[in-house]
Amino acid sequence: MKNIRMKLARVEKDLSQEQLAQLVGVSRQTIGLIELGKYNPSLSLCVAICKTLSKTLNDLFWEE
């Protein structure tokens, strides 16, 4: 399942995949795969992404 909410939050912050990746300490490919729903990030990576994008875990990663 694609993570559209994470992509939208990233775009709202005016960050590229590369910029977000650098801020959270992963590769750009990792961010791309998370957004495509092809990679299941660790909890610590989820938290780092949420802090960087000023969102909660529920905002970005909770499936309805």
PDBQT receptor file of N, H, CA, C and O in Angstrom, charges set to zero:
ATOM      1  N   MET A   1       0.841  -1.180   0.000  1.00  0.00    +0.000 N 
ATOM      2  CA  MET A   1       0.000   0.000   0.000  1.00  0.00    +0.000 C 
ATOM      3  C   MET A   1       0.891   1.250   0.000  1.00  0.00    +0.000 C 
ATOM      4  O   MET A   1       1.762   1.404   0.856  1.00  0.00    +0.000 OA
ATOM      5  N   LYS A   2       0.662   2.124  -0.957  1.00  0.00    +0.000 N 
ATOM      6  H   LYS A   2      -0.046   2.000  -1.653  1.00  0.00    +0.000 HD
ATOM      7  CA  LYS A   2       1.476   3.335  -1.062  1.00  0.00    +0.000 C 
ATOM      8  C   LYS A   2       1.253   4.243   0.139  1.00  0.00    +0.000 C 
ATOM      9  O   LYS A   2       0.156   4.320   0.691  1.00  0.00    +0.000 OA
ATOM     10  N   ASN A   3       2.322   4.926   0.527  1.00  0.00    +0.000 N 
ATOM     11  H   ASN A   3       3.213   4.864   0.078  1.00  0.00    +0.000 HD
ATOM     12  CA  ASN A   3       2.212   5.865   1.644  1.00  0.00    +0.000 C 
ATOM     13  C   ASN A   3       2.087   7.287   1.089  1.00  0.00    +0.000 C 
ATOM     14  O   ASN A   3       3.044   8.061   1.091  1.00  0.00    +0.000 OA
ATOM     15  N   ILE A   4       0.897   7.600   0.621  1.00  0.00    +0.000 N 
ATOM     16  H   ILE A   4       0.119   6.971   0.619  1.00  0.00    +0.000 HD
ATOM     17  CA  ILE A   4       0.621   8.923   0.048  1.00  0.00    +0.000 C 
ATOM     18  C   ILE A   4       0.722  10.004   1.126  1.00  0.00    +0.000 C 
ATOM     19  O   ILE A   4       1.177  11.115   0.854  1.00  0.00    +0.000 OA
ATOM     20  N   ARG A   5       0.299   9.677   2.342  1.00  0.00    +0.000 N 
ATOM     21  H   ARG A   5      -0.071   8.775   2.563  1.00  0.00    +0.000 HD
ATOM     22  CA  ARG A   5       0.333  10.676   3.427  1.00  0.00    +0.000 C 
ATOM     23  C   ARG A   5       1.761  11.132   3.720  1.00  0.00    +0.000 C 
ATOM     24  O   ARG A   5       2.000  12.312   3.976  1.00  0.00    +0.000 OA
ATOM     25  N   MET A   6       2.708  10.195   3.683  1.00  0.00    +0.000 N 
ATOM     26  H   MET A   6       2.514   9.236   3.475  1.00  0.00    +0.000 HD
ATOM     27  CA  MET A   6       4.098  10.583   3.916  1.00  0.00    +0.000 C 
ATOM     28  C   MET A   6       4.609  11.460   2.778  1.00  0.00    +0.000 C 
ATOM     29  O   MET A   6       5.296  12.454   3.013  1.00  0.00    +0.000 OA
ATOM     30  N   LYS A   7       4.275  11.091   1.559  1.00  0.00    +0.000 N 
ATOM     31  H   LYS A   7       3.717  10.284   1.369  1.00  0.00    +0.000 HD
ATOM     32  CA  LYS A   7       4.709  11.894   0.408  1.00  0.00    +0.000 C 
ATOM     33  C   LYS A   7       4.129  13.302   0.487  1.00  0.00    +0.000 C 
ATOM     34  O   LYS A   7       4.841  14.280   0.260  1.00  0.00    +0.000 OA
ATOM     35  N   LEU A   8       2.834  13.411   0.809  1.00  0.00    +0.000 N 
ATOM     36  H   LEU A   8       2.255  12.616   0.994  1.00  0.00    +0.000 HD
ATOM     37  CA  LEU A   8       2.204  14.733   0.917  1.00  0.00    +0.000 C 
ATOM     38  C   LEU A   8       2.849  15.564   2.024  1.00  0.00    +0.000 C 
ATOM     39  O   LEU A   8       3.077  16.761   1.847  1.00  0.00    +0.000 OA
ATOM     40  N   ALA A   9       3.142  14.940   3.159  1.00  0.00    +0.000 N 
ATOM     41  H   ALA A   9       2.956  13.968   3.303  1.00  0.00    +0.000 HD
ATOM     42  CA  ALA A   9       3.776  15.655   4.270  1.00  0.00    +0.000 C 
ATOM     43  C   ALA A   9       5.166  16.137   3.862  1.00  0.00    +0.000 C 
ATOM     44  O   ALA A   9       5.576  17.239   4.225  1.00  0.00    +0.000 OA
ATOM     45  N   ARG A  10       5.888  15.311   3.107  1.00  0.00    +0.000 N 
ATOM     46  H   ARG A  10       5.555  14.416   2.812  1.00  0.00    +0.000 HD
ATOM     47  CA  ARG A  10       7.226  15.688   2.631  1.00  0.00    +0.000 C 
ATOM     48  C   ARG A  10       7.136  16.873   1.685  1.00  0.00    +0.000 C 
ATOM     49  O   ARG A  10       7.922  17.815   1.787  1.00  0.00    +0.000 OA
ATOM     50  N   VAL A  11       6.183  16.831   0.765  1.00  0.00    +0.000 N 
ATOM     51  H   VAL A  11       5.544  16.066   0.682  1.00  0.00    +0.000 HD
ATOM     52  CA  VAL A  11       6.005  17.918  -0.211  1.00  0.00    +0.000 C 
ATOM     53  C   VAL A  11       5.579  19.203   0.493  1.00  0.00    +0.000 C 
ATOM     54  O   VAL A  11       6.032  20.288   0.129  1.00  0.00    +0.000 OA
ATOM     55  N   GLU A  12       4.702  19.085   1.512  1.00  0.00    +0.000 N 
ATOM     56  H   GLU A  12       4.334  18.204   1.808  1.00  0.00    +0.000 HD
ATOM     57  CA  GLU A  12       4.283  20.263   2.280  1.00  0.00    +0.000 C 
ATOM     58  C   GLU A  12       5.476  20.961   2.928  1.00  0.00    +0.000 C 
ATOM     59  O   GLU A  12       5.493  22.186   3.048  1.00  0.00    +0.000 OA
ATOM     60  N   LYS A  13       6.470  20.181   3.345  1.00  0.00    +0.000 N 
ATOM     61  H   LYS A  13       6.456  19.186   3.248  1.00  0.00    +0.000 HD
ATOM     62  CA  LYS A  13       7.685  20.738   3.961  1.00  0.00    +0.000 C 
ATOM     63  C   LYS A  13       8.695  21.179   2.905  1.00  0.00    +0.000 C 
ATOM     64  O   LYS A  13       9.785  21.648   3.236  1.00  0.00    +0.000 OA
ATOM     65  N   ASP A  14       8.323  21.025   1.621  1.00  0.00    +0.000 N 
ATOM     66  H   ASP A  14       7.438  20.645   1.353  1.00  0.00    +0.000 HD
ATOM     67  CA  ASP A  14       9.183  21.402   0.504  1.00  0.00    +0.000 C 
ATOM     68  C   ASP A  14      10.518  20.657   0.539  1.00  0.00    +0.000 C 
ATOM     69  O   ASP A  14      11.580  21.241   0.324  1.00  0.00    +0.000 OA
ATOM     70  N   LEU A  15      10.438  19.350   0.814  1.00  0.00    +0.000 N 
ATOM     71  H   LEU A  15       9.576  18.876   0.988  1.00  0.00    +0.000 HD
ATOM     72  CA  LEU A  15      11.636  18.509   0.861  1.00  0.00    +0.000 C 
ATOM     73  C   LEU A  15      11.610  17.497  -0.279  1.00  0.00    +0.000 C 
ATOM     74  O   LEU A  15      10.563  16.930  -0.592  1.00  0.00    +0.000 OA
ATOM     75  N   SER A  16      12.755  17.278  -0.890  1.00  0.00    +0.000 N 
ATOM     76  H   SER A  16      13.605  17.739  -0.635  1.00  0.00    +0.000 HD
ATOM     77  CA  SER A  16      12.877  16.202  -1.869  1.00  0.00    +0.000 C 
ATOM     78  C   SER A  16      13.081  14.892  -1.107  1.00  0.00    +0.000 C 
ATOM     79  O   SER A  16      13.337  14.898   0.097  1.00  0.00    +0.000 OA
ATOM     80  N   GLN A  17      12.966  13.780  -1.814  1.00  0.00    +0.000 N 
ATOM     81  H   GLN A  17      12.758  13.775  -2.792  1.00  0.00    +0.000 HD
ATOM     82  CA  GLN A  17      13.264  12.494  -1.177  1.00  0.00    +0.000 C 
ATOM     83  C   GLN A  17      14.696  12.484  -0.662  1.00  0.00    +0.000 C 
ATOM     84  O   GLN A  17      14.963  11.979   0.428  1.00  0.00    +0.000 OA
ATOM     85  N   GLU A  18      15.607  13.034  -1.432  1.00  0.00    +0.000 N 
ATOM     86  H   GLU A  18      15.390  13.445  -2.318  1.00  0.00    +0.000 HD
ATOM     87  CA  GLU A  18      17.023  13.085  -1.045  1.00  0.00    +0.000 C 
ATOM     88  C   GLU A  18      17.218  13.901   0.229  1.00  0.00    +0.000 C 
ATOM     89  O   GLU A  18      17.955  13.488   1.124  1.00  0.00    +0.000 OA
ATOM     90  N   GLN A  19      16.564  15.048   0.314  1.00  0.00    +0.000 N 
ATOM     91  H   GLN A  19      15.965  15.383  -0.413  1.00  0.00    +0.000 HD
ATOM     92  CA  GLN A  19      16.699  15.897   1.501  1.00  0.00    +0.000 C 
ATOM     93  C   GLN A  19      16.145  15.213   2.742  1.00  0.00    +0.000 C 
ATOM     94  O   GLN A  19      16.776  15.245   3.799  1.00  0.00    +0.000 OA
ATOM     95  N   LEU A  20      14.977  14.596   2.628  1.00  0.00    +0.000 N 
ATOM     96  H   LEU A  20      14.464  14.570   1.770  1.00  0.00    +0.000 HD
ATOM     97  CA  LEU A  20      14.407  13.882   3.765  1.00  0.00    +0.000 C 
ATOM     98  C   LEU A  20      15.312  12.727   4.174  1.00  0.00    +0.000 C 
ATOM     99  O   LEU A  20      15.539  12.496   5.362  1.00  0.00    +0.000 OA
ATOM    100  N   ALA A  21      15.819  12.016   3.200  1.00  0.00    +0.000 N 
ATOM    101  H   ALA A  21      15.634  12.203   2.235  1.00  0.00    +0.000 HD
ATOM    102  CA  ALA A  21      16.720  10.893   3.484  1.00  0.00    +0.000 C 
ATOM    103  C   ALA A  21      17.943  11.352   4.275  1.00  0.00    +0.000 C 
ATOM    104  O   ALA A  21      18.337  10.704   5.244  1.00  0.00    +0.000 OA
ATOM    105  N   GLN A  22      18.536  12.458   3.866  1.00  0.00    +0.000 N 
ATOM    106  H   GLN A  22      18.216  12.984   3.078  1.00  0.00    +0.000 HD
ATOM    107  CA  GLN A  22      19.706  12.985   4.577  1.00  0.00    +0.000 C 
ATOM    108  C   GLN A  22      19.354  13.374   6.002  1.00  0.00    +0.000 C 
ATOM    109  O   GLN A  22      20.137  13.137   6.922  1.00  0.00    +0.000 OA
ATOM    110  N   LEU A  23      18.189  13.968   6.193  1.00  0.00    +0.000 N 
ATOM    111  H   LEU A  23      17.553  14.161   5.446  1.00  0.00    +0.000 HD
ATOM    112  CA  LEU A  23      17.785  14.411   7.534  1.00  0.00    +0.000 C 
ATOM    113  C   LEU A  23      17.546  13.243   8.488  1.00  0.00    +0.000 C 
ATOM    114  O   LEU A  23      17.781  13.369   9.690  1.00  0.00    +0.000 OA
ATOM    115  N   VAL A  24      17.080  12.106   7.962  1.00  0.00    +0.000 N 
ATOM    116  H   VAL A  24      16.889  12.004   6.986  1.00  0.00    +0.000 HD
ATOM    117  CA  VAL A  24      16.792  10.961   8.831  1.00  0.00    +0.000 C 
ATOM    118  C   VAL A  24      17.867   9.877   8.772  1.00  0.00    +0.000 C 
ATOM    119  O   VAL A  24      17.782   8.884   9.494  1.00  0.00    +0.000 OA
ATOM    120  N   GLY A  25      18.873  10.059   7.920  1.00  0.00    +0.000 N 
ATOM    121  H   GLY A  25      18.942  10.866   7.334  1.00  0.00    +0.000 HD
ATOM    122  CA  GLY A  25      20.015   9.144   7.903  1.00  0.00    +0.000 C 
ATOM    123  C   GLY A  25      19.824   7.856   7.118  1.00  0.00    +0.000 C 
ATOM    124  O   GLY A  25      20.350   6.810   7.498  1.00  0.00    +0.000 OA
ATOM    125  N   VAL A  26      19.066   7.930   6.012  1.00  0.00    +0.000 N 
ATOM    126  H   VAL A  26      18.639   8.780   5.703  1.00  0.00    +0.000 HD
ATOM    127  CA  VAL A  26      18.905   6.769   5.138  1.00  0.00    +0.000 C 
ATOM    128  C   VAL A  26      19.165   7.203   3.698  1.00  0.00    +0.000 C 
ATOM    129  O   VAL A  26      19.443   8.372   3.434  1.00  0.00    +0.000 OA
ATOM    130  N   SER A  27      19.071   6.247   2.767  1.00  0.00    +0.000 N 
ATOM    131  H   SER A  27      18.845   5.297   2.981  1.00  0.00    +0.000 HD
ATOM    132  CA  SER A  27      19.261   6.586   1.356  1.00  0.00    +0.000 C 
ATOM    133  C   SER A  27      17.975   7.126   0.750  1.00  0.00    +0.000 C 
ATOM    134  O   SER A  27      16.886   6.913   1.283  1.00  0.00    +0.000 OA
ATOM    135  N   ARG A  28      18.111   7.820  -0.355  1.00  0.00    +0.000 N 
ATOM    136  H   ARG A  28      18.995   7.993  -0.788  1.00  0.00    +0.000 HD
ATOM    137  CA  ARG A  28      16.939   8.322  -1.062  1.00  0.00    +0.000 C 
ATOM    138  C   ARG A  28      16.067   7.159  -1.519  1.00  0.00    +0.000 C 
ATOM    139  O   ARG A  28      14.840   7.259  -1.523  1.00  0.00    +0.000 OA
ATOM    140  N   GLN A  29      16.705   6.056  -1.905  1.00  0.00    +0.000 N 
ATOM    141  H   GLN A  29      17.702   5.975  -1.902  1.00  0.00    +0.000 HD
ATOM    142  CA  GLN A  29      15.969   4.885  -2.352  1.00  0.00    +0.000 C 
ATOM    143  C   GLN A  29      15.053   4.354  -1.250  1.00  0.00    +0.000 C 
ATOM    144  O   GLN A  29      13.941   3.903  -1.526  1.00  0.00    +0.000 OA
ATOM    145  N   THR A  30      15.522   4.408   0.000  1.00  0.00    +0.000 N 
ATOM    146  H   THR A  30      16.425   4.774   0.224  1.00  0.00    +0.000 HD
ATOM    147  CA  THR A  30      14.705   3.941   1.124  1.00  0.00    +0.000 C 
ATOM    148  C   THR A  30      13.441   4.777   1.241  1.00  0.00    +0.000 C 
ATOM    149  O   THR A  30      12.352   4.231   1.418  1.00  0.00    +0.000 OA
ATOM    150  N   ILE A  31      13.573   6.092   1.146  1.00  0.00    +0.000 N 
ATOM    151  H   ILE A  31      14.458   6.535   1.003  1.00  0.00    +0.000 HD
ATOM    152  CA  ILE A  31      12.400   6.972   1.222  1.00  0.00    +0.000 C 
ATOM    153  C   ILE A  31      11.453   6.661   0.069  1.00  0.00    +0.000 C 
ATOM    154  O   ILE A  31      10.241   6.576   0.267  1.00  0.00    +0.000 OA
ATOM    155  N   GLY A  32      11.992   6.493  -1.118  1.00  0.00    +0.000 N 
ATOM    156  H   GLY A  32      12.977   6.562  -1.279  1.00  0.00    +0.000 HD
ATOM    157  CA  GLY A  32      11.167   6.163  -2.283  1.00  0.00    +0.000 C 
ATOM    158  C   GLY A  32      10.411   4.856  -2.098  1.00  0.00    +0.000 C 
ATOM    159  O   GLY A  32       9.230   4.766  -2.435  1.00  0.00    +0.000 OA
ATOM    160  N   LEU A  33      11.081   3.851  -1.569  1.00  0.00    +0.000 N 
ATOM    161  H   LEU A  33      12.040   3.924  -1.295  1.00  0.00    +0.000 HD
ATOM    162  CA  LEU A  33      10.438   2.556  -1.353  1.00  0.00    +0.000 C 
ATOM    163  C   LEU A  33       9.358   2.625  -0.279  1.00  0.00    +0.000 C 
ATOM    164  O   LEU A  33       8.326   1.964  -0.398  1.00  0.00    +0.000 OA
ATOM    165  N   ILE A  34       9.581   3.415   0.765  1.00  0.00    +0.000 N 
ATOM    166  H   ILE A  34      10.419   3.952   0.863  1.00  0.00    +0.000 HD
ATOM    167  CA  ILE A  34       8.555   3.597   1.801  1.00  0.00    +0.000 C 
ATOM    168  C   ILE A  34       7.318   4.241   1.175  1.00  0.00    +0.000 C 
ATOM    169  O   ILE A  34       6.193   3.800   1.408  1.00  0.00    +0.000 OA
ATOM    170  N   GLU A  35       7.538   5.286   0.381  1.00  0.00    +0.000 N 
ATOM    171  H   GLU A  35       8.453   5.644   0.191  1.00  0.00    +0.000 HD
ATOM    172  CA  GLU A  35       6.416   5.977  -0.257  1.00  0.00    +0.000 C 
ATOM    173  C   GLU A  35       5.667   5.067  -1.234  1.00  0.00    +0.000 C 
ATOM    174  O   GLU A  35       4.457   5.206  -1.411  1.00  0.00    +0.000 OA
ATOM    175  N   LEU A  36       6.382   4.144  -1.863  1.00  0.00    +0.000 N 
ATOM    176  H   LEU A  36       7.366   4.031  -1.720  1.00  0.00    +0.000 HD
ATOM    177  CA  LEU A  36       5.750   3.203  -2.787  1.00  0.00    +0.000 C 
ATOM    178  C   LEU A  36       5.097   2.021  -2.081  1.00  0.00    +0.000 C 
ATOM    179  O   LEU A  36       4.390   1.230  -2.706  1.00  0.00    +0.000 OA
ATOM    180  N   GLY A  37       5.337   1.905  -0.776  1.00  0.00    +0.000 N 
ATOM    181  H   GLY A  37       5.911   2.548  -0.269  1.00  0.00    +0.000 HD
ATOM    182  CA  GLY A  37       4.773   0.799  -0.025  1.00  0.00    +0.000 C 
ATOM    183  C   GLY A  37       5.524  -0.503  -0.210  1.00  0.00    +0.000 C 
ATOM    184  O   GLY A  37       4.975  -1.580   0.026  1.00  0.00    +0.000 OA
ATOM    185  N   LYS A  38       6.788  -0.412  -0.636  1.00  0.00    +0.000 N 
ATOM    186  H   LYS A  38       7.234   0.462  -0.828  1.00  0.00    +0.000 HD
ATOM    187  CA  LYS A  38       7.591  -1.608  -0.894  1.00  0.00    +0.000 C 
ATOM    188  C   LYS A  38       8.660  -1.841   0.166  1.00  0.00    +0.000 C 
ATOM    189  O   LYS A  38       9.497  -2.731   0.020  1.00  0.00    +0.000 OA
ATOM    190  N   TYR A  39       8.636  -1.051   1.225  1.00  0.00    +0.000 N 
ATOM    191  H   TYR A  39       7.956  -0.327   1.343  1.00  0.00    +0.000 HD
ATOM    192  CA  TYR A  39       9.610  -1.209   2.301  1.00  0.00    +0.000 C 
ATOM    193  C   TYR A  39       8.911  -0.893   3.613  1.00  0.00    +0.000 C 
ATOM    194  O   TYR A  39       8.225   0.122   3.735  1.00  0.00    +0.000 OA
ATOM    195  N   ASN A  40       9.091  -1.766   4.589  1.00  0.00    +0.000 N 
ATOM    196  H   ASN A  40       9.648  -2.591   4.490  1.00  0.00    +0.000 HD
ATOM    197  CA  ASN A  40       8.484  -1.587   5.901  1.00  0.00    +0.000 C 
ATOM    198  C   ASN A  40       9.556  -1.032   6.842  1.00  0.00    +0.000 C 
ATOM    199  O   ASN A  40      10.421  -1.784   7.292  1.00  0.00    +0.000 OA
ATOM    200  N   PRO A  41       9.519   0.263   7.146  1.00  0.00    +0.000 N 
ATOM    201  CA  PRO A  41      10.576   0.870   7.955  1.00  0.00    +0.000 C 
ATOM    202  C   PRO A  41      10.500   0.431   9.422  1.00  0.00    +0.000 C 
ATOM    203  O   PRO A  41       9.443   0.050   9.924  1.00  0.00    +0.000 OA
ATOM    204  N   SER A  42      11.641   0.497  10.081  1.00  0.00    +0.000 N 
ATOM    205  H   SER A  42      12.500   0.807   9.673  1.00  0.00    +0.000 HD
ATOM    206  CA  SER A  42      11.689   0.210  11.515  1.00  0.00    +0.000 C 
ATOM    207  C   SER A  42      10.945   1.305  12.273  1.00  0.00    +0.000 C 
ATOM    208  O   SER A  42      10.712   2.394  11.748  1.00  0.00    +0.000 OA
ATOM    209  N   LEU A  43      10.581   1.000  13.502  1.00  0.00    +0.000 N 
ATOM    210  H   LEU A  43      10.770   0.115  13.928  1.00  0.00    +0.000 HD
ATOM    211  CA  LEU A  43       9.888   1.995  14.327  1.00  0.00    +0.000 C 
ATOM    212  C   LEU A  43      10.759   3.230  14.523  1.00  0.00    +0.000 C 
ATOM    213  O   LEU A  43      10.254   4.352  14.484  1.00  0.00    +0.000 OA
ATOM    214  N   SER A  44      12.051   3.040  14.732  1.00  0.00    +0.000 N 
ATOM    215  H   SER A  44      12.461   2.129  14.763  1.00  0.00    +0.000 HD
ATOM    216  CA  SER A  44      12.930   4.198  14.952  1.00  0.00    +0.000 C 
ATOM    217  C   SER A  44      12.996   5.082  13.703  1.00  0.00    +0.000 C 
ATOM    218  O   SER A  44      13.063   6.306  13.818  1.00  0.00    +0.000 OA
ATOM    219  N   LEU A  45      12.977   4.474  12.516  1.00  0.00    +0.000 N 
ATOM    220  H   LEU A  45      12.922   3.480  12.423  1.00  0.00    +0.000 HD
ATOM    221  CA  LEU A  45      12.972   5.266  11.285  1.00  0.00    +0.000 C 
ATOM    222  C   LEU A  45      11.636   5.984  11.126  1.00  0.00    +0.000 C 
ATOM    223  O   LEU A  45      11.602   7.142  10.710  1.00  0.00    +0.000 OA
ATOM    224  N   CYS A  46      10.538   5.309  11.454  1.00  0.00    +0.000 N 
ATOM    225  H   CYS A  46      10.566   4.369  11.793  1.00  0.00    +0.000 HD
ATOM    226  CA  CYS A  46       9.222   5.956  11.405  1.00  0.00    +0.000 C 
ATOM    227  C   CYS A  46       9.180   7.185  12.309  1.00  0.00    +0.000 C 
ATOM    228  O   CYS A  46       8.676   8.239  11.921  1.00  0.00    +0.000 OA
ATOM    229  N   VAL A  47       9.715   7.036  13.516  1.00  0.00    +0.000 N 
ATOM    230  H   VAL A  47      10.124   6.180  13.831  1.00  0.00    +0.000 HD
ATOM    231  CA  VAL A  47       9.735   8.158  14.467  1.00  0.00    +0.000 C 
ATOM    232  C   VAL A  47      10.585   9.299  13.925  1.00  0.00    +0.000 C 
ATOM    233  O   VAL A  47      10.192  10.462  14.017  1.00  0.00    +0.000 OA
ATOM    234  N   ALA A  48      11.746   8.976  13.362  1.00  0.00    +0.000 N 
ATOM    235  H   ALA A  48      12.065   8.031  13.288  1.00  0.00    +0.000 HD
ATOM    236  CA  ALA A  48      12.618  10.017  12.803  1.00  0.00    +0.000 C 
ATOM    237  C   ALA A  48      11.928  10.762  11.662  1.00  0.00    +0.000 C 
ATOM    238  O   ALA A  48      12.024  11.986  11.569  1.00  0.00    +0.000 OA
ATOM    239  N   ILE A  49      11.242  10.033  10.803  1.00  0.00    +0.000 N 
ATOM    240  H   ILE A  49      11.164   9.039  10.878  1.00  0.00    +0.000 HD
ATOM    241  CA  ILE A  49      10.515  10.659   9.700  1.00  0.00    +0.000 C 
ATOM    242  C   ILE A  49       9.412  11.563  10.247  1.00  0.00    +0.000 C 
ATOM    243  O   ILE A  49       9.241  12.693   9.789  1.00  0.00    +0.000 OA
ATOM    244  N   CYS A  50       8.670  11.060  11.223  1.00  0.00    +0.000 N 
ATOM    245  H   CYS A  50       8.808  10.143  11.595  1.00  0.00    +0.000 HD
ATOM    246  CA  CYS A  50       7.582  11.851  11.809  1.00  0.00    +0.000 C 
ATOM    247  C   CYS A  50       8.098  13.139  12.449  1.00  0.00    +0.000 C 
ATOM    248  O   CYS A  50       7.504  14.202  12.264  1.00  0.00    +0.000 OA
ATOM    249  N   LYS A  51       9.186  13.056  13.193  1.00  0.00    +0.000 N 
ATOM    250  H   LYS A  51       9.668  12.193  13.344  1.00  0.00    +0.000 HD
ATOM    251  CA  LYS A  51       9.753  14.254  13.824  1.00  0.00    +0.000 C 
ATOM    252  C   LYS A  51      10.189  15.257  12.765  1.00  0.00    +0.000 C 
ATOM    253  O   LYS A  51       9.947  16.456  12.900  1.00  0.00    +0.000 OA
ATOM    254  N   THR A  52      10.830  14.765  11.715  1.00  0.00    +0.000 N 
ATOM    255  H   THR A  52      11.027  13.791  11.605  1.00  0.00    +0.000 HD
ATOM    256  CA  THR A  52      11.320  15.648  10.659  1.00  0.00    +0.000 C 
ATOM    257  C   THR A  52      10.170  16.332   9.923  1.00  0.00    +0.000 C 
ATOM    258  O   THR A  52      10.282  17.493   9.529  1.00  0.00    +0.000 OA
ATOM    259  N   LEU A  53       9.068  15.608   9.741  1.00  0.00    +0.000 N 
ATOM    260  H   LEU A  53       8.978  14.665  10.061  1.00  0.00    +0.000 HD
ATOM    261  CA  LEU A  53       7.924  16.154   8.997  1.00  0.00    +0.000 C 
ATOM    262  C   LEU A  53       6.873  16.783   9.912  1.00  0.00    +0.000 C 
ATOM    263  O   LEU A  53       5.819  17.211   9.441  1.00  0.00    +0.000 OA
ATOM    264  N   SER A  54       7.154  16.839  11.219  1.00  0.00    +0.000 N 
ATOM    265  H   SER A  54       8.010  16.491  11.601  1.00  0.00    +0.000 HD
ATOM    266  CA  SER A  54       6.226  17.413  12.207  1.00  0.00    +0.000 C 
ATOM    267  C   SER A  54       4.860  16.734  12.171  1.00  0.00    +0.000 C 
ATOM    268  O   SER A  54       3.825  17.400  12.194  1.00  0.00    +0.000 OA
ATOM    269  N   LYS A  55       4.865  15.424  12.116  1.00  0.00    +0.000 N 
ATOM    270  H   LYS A  55       5.706  14.882  12.097  1.00  0.00    +0.000 HD
ATOM    271  CA  LYS A  55       3.649  14.620  12.096  1.00  0.00    +0.000 C 
ATOM    272  C   LYS A  55       3.745  13.546  13.166  1.00  0.00    +0.000 C 
ATOM    273  O   LYS A  55       4.824  13.293  13.702  1.00  0.00    +0.000 OA
ATOM    274  N   THR A  56       2.609  12.906  13.483  1.00  0.00    +0.000 N 
ATOM    275  H   THR A  56       1.732  13.111  13.048  1.00  0.00    +0.000 HD
ATOM    276  CA  THR A  56       2.604  11.799  14.428  1.00  0.00    +0.000 C 
ATOM    277  C   THR A  56       2.686  10.478  13.664  1.00  0.00    +0.000 C 
ATOM    278  O   THR A  56       2.497  10.435  12.448  1.00  0.00    +0.000 OA
ATOM    279  N   LEU A  57       2.969   9.413  14.394  1.00  0.00    +0.000 N 
ATOM    280  H   LEU A  57       3.123   9.448  15.381  1.00  0.00    +0.000 HD
ATOM    281  CA  LEU A  57       2.967   8.087  13.773  1.00  0.00    +0.000 C 
ATOM    282  C   LEU A  57       1.599   7.788  13.161  1.00  0.00    +0.000 C 
ATOM    283  O   LEU A  57       1.509   7.226  12.070  1.00  0.00    +0.000 OA
ATOM    284  N   ASN A  58       0.539   8.166  13.869  1.00  0.00    +0.000 N 
ATOM    285  H   ASN A  58       0.611   8.623  14.756  1.00  0.00    +0.000 HD
ATOM    286  CA  ASN A  58      -0.810   7.949  13.339  1.00  0.00    +0.000 C 
ATOM    287  C   ASN A  58      -1.030   8.717  12.039  1.00  0.00    +0.000 C 
ATOM    288  O   ASN A  58      -1.661   8.209  11.112  1.00  0.00    +0.000 OA
ATOM    289  N   ASP A  59      -0.513   9.933  11.973  1.00  0.00    +0.000 N 
ATOM    290  H   ASP A  59      -0.001  10.347  12.726  1.00  0.00    +0.000 HD
ATOM    291  CA  ASP A  59      -0.686  10.752  10.774  1.00  0.00    +0.000 C 
ATOM    292  C   ASP A  59      -0.117  10.071   9.528  1.00  0.00    +0.000 C 
ATOM    293  O   ASP A  59      -0.722  10.109   8.457  1.00  0.00    +0.000 OA
ATOM    294  N   LEU A  60       1.054   9.449   9.682  1.00  0.00    +0.000 N 
ATOM    295  H   LEU A  60       1.546   9.418  10.552  1.00  0.00    +0.000 HD
ATOM    296  CA  LEU A  60       1.771   8.941   8.521  1.00  0.00    +0.000 C 
ATOM    297  C   LEU A  60       1.710   7.436   8.317  1.00  0.00    +0.000 C 
ATOM    298  O   LEU A  60       1.763   6.964   7.181  1.00  0.00    +0.000 OA
ATOM    299  N   PHE A  61       1.598   6.681   9.393  1.00  0.00    +0.000 N 
ATOM    300  H   PHE A  61       1.555   7.064  10.316  1.00  0.00    +0.000 HD
ATOM    301  CA  PHE A  61       1.782   5.233   9.238  1.00  0.00    +0.000 C 
ATOM    302  C   PHE A  61       0.609   4.370   9.694  1.00  0.00    +0.000 C 
ATOM    303  O   PHE A  61       0.645   3.158   9.486  1.00  0.00    +0.000 OA
ATOM    304  N   TRP A  62      -0.414   4.932  10.297  1.00  0.00    +0.000 N 
ATOM    305  H   TRP A  62      -0.443   5.917  10.466  1.00  0.00    +0.000 HD
ATOM    306  CA  TRP A  62      -1.540   4.120  10.753  1.00  0.00    +0.000 C 
ATOM    307  C   TRP A  62      -2.488   3.864   9.591  1.00  0.00    +0.000 C 
ATOM    308  O   TRP A  62      -2.950   4.801   8.941  1.00  0.00    +0.000 OA
ATOM    309  N   GLU A  63      -2.774   2.597   9.333  1.00  0.00    +0.000 N 
ATOM    310  H   GLU A  63      -2.399   1.836   9.861  1.00  0.00    +0.000 HD
ATOM    311  CA  GLU A  63      -3.698   2.253   8.256  1.00  0.00    +0.000 C 
ATOM    312  C   GLU A  63      -5.113   2.253   8.768  1.00  0.00    +0.000 C 
ATOM    313  O   GLU A  63      -5.405   1.672   9.812  1.00  0.00    +0.000 OA
ATOM    314  N   GLU A  64      -5.982   2.897   8.045  1.00  0.00    +0.000 N 
ATOM    315  H   GLU A  64      -5.745   3.369   7.196  1.00  0.00    +0.000 HD
ATOM    316  CA  GLU A  64      -7.398   2.976   8.423  1.00  0.00    +0.000 C 
ATOM    317  C   GLU A  64      -8.091   1.644   8.204  1.00  0.00    +0.000 C 
ATOM    318  O   GLU A  64      -9.287   1.520   8.467  1.00  0.00    +0.000 OA
TER     319      GLU A  64
